Amino acid sequence: MANQSRRDFMRNSLLGVAALPLGAGILSKQAFAQTLPRLDPNDEQAQALNYVEVAEDASDHPAFEAGEYCDNCMFFDSGTEGCQLFPQNSVEPRGWCQSWAPMD
């Protein structure tokens, strides 16, 4: 009986150790998402792509169409509010830039 408990303990310990990297990855992604700074519309790259924090502010841009927002763009990551075009920053979900593309 003591050997069975020892085996269970060892198996459970190994499973717990094996799961640590997965848990650490999830936690670090959440921590990273919370610290991702918001994109400044005056940033050089933001200006190059005509990024605005309120999509309607771009209504005079020829590429803008009503209903286009960062949060329904294929480049948007809802988990981090990040954008693949601005990987070091988060963006306003109701923002817009001229690279907006529909989700697949």
Summary of the structure (lengths in Angstrom):
residues: 104
radius of gyration: 21.8
end to end distance: 56.7
largest distance: 77.4
contacts: 255
relative contact order: 0.17
helix: 44%
strand: 13%
